[in-house]
Amino acid sequence: MAGHRIFSTSFASIYPLYVTKVERKGHTRDEVDTVIRWLTGYDDAGLAEVVADGSDMETFFARAPRMNPDASLITGVICGLRVEDVEDPLMQQIRWMDKLVDEVARGKKMTSILRGSGTASV
């Protein structure tokens, strides 16, 4: 999947879509931020910076302070694909993030979404 157009899409254009999705289902921006921080290690200032500077998805993940080692526990289907079977590492990271946001929107408990860690910081 090298060169997929999502790789060059700005995180700033995707982020508000995530927020809108969860807010439509009665959840909050803070919950979106929590799962993104858990996955990537960004803090609030780091998230604000990547939104402001227009970083594309490839850069967003390349600059992530730390990918959570428990991310490999994220399983299930998103966009018709099993996230654990996605071969391209960047596409898998994007699909992990999609899956986490989807779980927030569906109202799954945060401790379950964060794969039992119960916290955004590790």
VENQUISUL-V362491 format. One line per field, one symbol per residue. ss: DSSP state (H for helix, E for strand, - for the rest). phi: phi as a letter, one per 20 degrees, with the letter a starting at -180 (. if undefined). psi: psi as a letter, one per 30 degrees, with the letter a starting at -180 (. if undefined). A space follows every 10 residues. Layout:
ss = ???
phi = ???
psi = ???
This chain:
ss = ----HHHH-E HHHHHHHHHH HHHH----HH HHHHHHHHHH ---HHHHHHH HHH--EHHHH HH------HH HHH---EE-- EEHHH---HH HHHHHHHHHH HHHHH----H HHH------- --
phi = .gngfffeff gfeegfffff gfffendcgg ffgffffffd nfegffffff ffemgffffg ffeggafffe gfefcpdblm dfffefefgf fffffgfgff ffffffnfff fffelnfmbe dc
psi = gkgkffegkk effeefeeee eeefggalee eeeeeeeeef fkaeeeeeef eefgkleeee eefkekkkff fffklakkhg kkeffkekee eeeeeeeeee eeeeefgkke eeeghffglf k.
